[in-house]
Amino acid sequence: MNLEQKDWLSQLEADPNAVILDVRTQSEWEEGIIPNAIHIDIYKGQGFIYEVDALDKSKNYYVYCKAGGRSAQACGIMNQLGFENTYNLLGGIMEWGGEVIVPES
C-alpha cells in the first residue's frame, strides 16, 4: 500500500509491530537513514528475495528508498512472498521530513 509521508509516519509511530526497511544501495544507506531501519538492497536481485523471505511475515513493514520507486517494487515482491502488510513511502527519503541519522558502520 502506498502512503503519503504524513500517513506513513503517523501509522508507523502508532504501530507496535512495525519494521522499517530501507531498500537502497549501500552508498545511499551510508548517507543517512530513517532511525531504526534495517537495510536490504533491492539491487541484490535473488539475494534480496532470500533475505526478505527470511524476515518475520507477521510484522508490518514500512519500506522506503530514495524516491519511492524501488520501495514500491519491494512491497510488490514482499506481497508475493506472503507478507500481508507492506507500506511504501511515497516520495522516498528525498521528501522525508522526519529524522535522518547516519548509520553506524
C-alpha positions in Angstrom: 0.0 0.0 0.0 1.3 3.4 -0.9 1.2 6.0 1.8 1.9 9.8 1.8 4.7 10.9 4.1 2.5 12.1 7.0 0.3 9.0 6.9 3.3 6.7 6.7 4.9 8.4 9.7 1.7 8.6 11.9 0.8 4.9 11.1 4.4 3.9 11.8 4.5 5.7 15.2 1.3 4.1 16.3 2.3 0.6 15.2 3.9 -1.6 17.9 4.5 -4.3 15.2 6.4 -2.1 12.8 9.7 -2.8 11.0 11.3 0.0 8.8 13.0 -1.4 5.7 15.5 0.6 3.6 15.9 -1.0 0.1 18.5 1.5 -1.2 22.1 0.8 -2.1 24.9 0.6 0.5 26.3 4.0 -0.5 22.8 5.6 -0.3 22.3 3.9 3.1 25.6 5.4 4.4 24.4 8.9 3.5 21.6 8.7 6.1 18.7 6.6 7.2 15.4 6.8 9.0 16.1 5.7 12.6 15.8 2.0 13.4 15.7 1.0 9.7 17.1 -2.4 8.6 18.9 -2.5 5.2 18.3 -4.9 2.4 19.4 -3.6 -1.1 16.8 -4.4 -3.7 19.5 -4.4 -6.4 20.9 -7.6 -4.8 18.3 -9.4 -7.0 17.8 -13.0 -5.8 19.8 -12.1 -2.7 17.2 -9.5 -1.8 14.4 -12.2 -2.2 16.3 -14.6 0.1 16.9 -12.0 2.8 13.4 -10.6 2.7 11.9 -14.1 2.7 13.7 -14.8 6.0 12.0 -11.8 7.7 9.1 -12.3 10.1 6.0 -12.2 8.0 3.8 -11.3 11.0 5.3 -7.9 11.2 4.2 -4.7 9.4 6.9 -3.4 7.0 7.4 0.3 6.3 9.5 0.4 3.2 11.4 3.3 1.7 14.1 4.1 -0.9 15.3 7.3 -2.4 12.2 8.4 -4.3 9.5 5.7 -3.9 10.0 3.5 -7.0 12.3 0.7 -5.7 10.3 0.6 -2.4 7.1 0.1 -4.4 8.8 -2.8 -6.2 10.0 -4.2 -2.9 6.5 -4.1 -1.5 5.2 -6.0 -4.5 7.9 -8.7 -4.1 7.1 -8.9 -0.4 3.4 -9.3 -1.0 4.2 -12.2 -3.5 6.3 -13.8 -0.8 3.4 -13.8 1.7 3.8 -10.5 3.6 0.4 -9.1 4.3 1.3 -5.6 5.5 3.8 -3.6 3.5 3.6 0.2 3.3 5.5 2.2 0.6 6.7 5.7 1.5 5.7 7.8 -1.4 8.4 10.3 -2.4 11.0 8.3 -0.5 13.7 9.7 1.7 14.1 12.7 -0.6 10.8 14.1 0.6 11.1 12.8 4.1 10.5 15.5 6.7 11.3 13.3 9.7 14.5 12.5 11.5 17.5 11.1 9.5 20.6 9.7 11.1 23.9 8.4 9.8 24.1 4.7 10.4 26.9 3.2 12.5 29.3 1.3 10.3 
